[in-house]
Amino acid sequence: MSVTTTKNPFALKCPMDRCKCVVFQSNTATRVKRTPREKLPAIGNPLFKSPKAPEIVNKADTTEPNKKTDDGDDYWMVTDVMAFDNVGVSHTKDGIKYLSCADCDLAPIGYHDTTDNANNKKEYLIAVDRVVYKQAK
């Protein structure tokens, strides 16, 4: 039985309108569904160094669906932190490291569960609905 993997067809960028940070390039991450041990806090949560009033880019003109379903949330997953072009990683809090934009500190856009050691699994997950998609020109 073959397993179909979906790679990101576009570069993923920070959702802040004034930030031009690329999180990672196209064809870098695999789309997966996960039920996080802990839900991601809202963007702009006071626990993070985020701008007060994020100017999130309108995602309506992207071609990438941003959906959540009952069987889990959609994430872009990489297994090596070096696969990112730019990402900030928080200190561990309750076994979770939160991922942020490396340029503007918008957080959290994803997470890494440090307690998930099954089969030496290292997953860095970026929520599909917390980034914008940019086609290569």
N, C-alpha and C positions, 0 to 999 in steps of 0.2 A: 504494500500500500504506500503510495507516495504522499508526502506531506507538502501542501502548498504553502509557501511563505510569501508574504506581501512585504516588499521593501518600500521605503518611502520614495515616491517618484519625484518629489520636489525637495528643495532645501527647506529646512525648518528654521524659522526666525522667531525672535522675541515678539510678543504681541503688542508691545508698546509702540505707539505711532511714531514717536520721536527717536526710538532706538533702532539701530540697523544691525544689531548683533545676530549672527548666524549661529544657531545651536549645533546643527550638523548638516552636512551636504546631502544631496540626494543619494539614494541607493546605499545608505549607511545602516539604517535601523530596520528591525522587523516588527510588523504590527502584531500585537498580542492582546488578549483579553485577560485582565487580572481583577480579582476582588481584593483590594488592598486591605491589609491588616488594620490600617488606620486610614480613614478618608483624608484626602489632601485638604488642608485648611484653605480658606478663600484667599484669592490673590489680594494683596494689600493688607493681609492680617497683621496686626501690630507686632506680632512675634518676629516678623521679618523686616529687613531693611528695605521696604518697598516704598516707592513714591506714594504720597498721600492720595492722590486721585489719578489712578492709572488711566491713560488715554488709550484704551485698547482699540486696535485696528479692527474695522468692520470685516468680519470673516465671510460675509455673504458672497463675496466675489471670488472665493477660493473654490477649487474643484475637489478638495478633500473633505469627505463627510466627517463631522464632529458629532459623534453620537454616543449615548450611554444606553445600555440595555440592562435587563434584569440578570443576565448571565455574566455580568462583569463590565468593567470600564475598558475602553480602548486606549492603549498606550503604544508608543514607539519604544522598542527595547534594544539596548546594546549591552554587551557583556563585558566591555572594557571601557573604563572612563576615558581612556585616550582616544576613543572613537569620536568624541565630541570636538567640535571646532572651538566652542566657548561654552562653559558651564561653571557655575559656582556650586560648591558643595558645603552644606552646613555641618556643624558639629553634630554628633549623634545625640538624638533625644528619644528615649524609649525605644531604642533599636532602629530608628529611622534617621536617614540622612536626607534632607530635602535638597532638591536641585533648584537653582535659580539662574537667571540671566547673568552672565559674567560681566556685562557692561553696565547695566542700570540696576542690578540687584532685585529686579522684579521676582517675587517668590510667593509660593512655590510653583514651579512649572512641572515638577515631577518628584520622584523619590527613589531611594535605594534602601531596601530592607536588609540591614546587617545581620538579622537573626535567621534569615532564610538560607541555611547552609546545606540543604538537601543536595546531594551530588555536587558539592562545591559550587553551587549556583550563585553567580553574581549577575544580577540584573539591575540595570539603571533604566528607569522607566520615565518617559516624558508623556504627559497626558495629551492626547490628540487635540483636545479642545483648549489647550493653553499655549498653543503656538500658532503661527501663521505660516502659510506655504508659499514659496516663491519659485516660479519656474526659471530654469536657466535661460539666459538670453543668447 
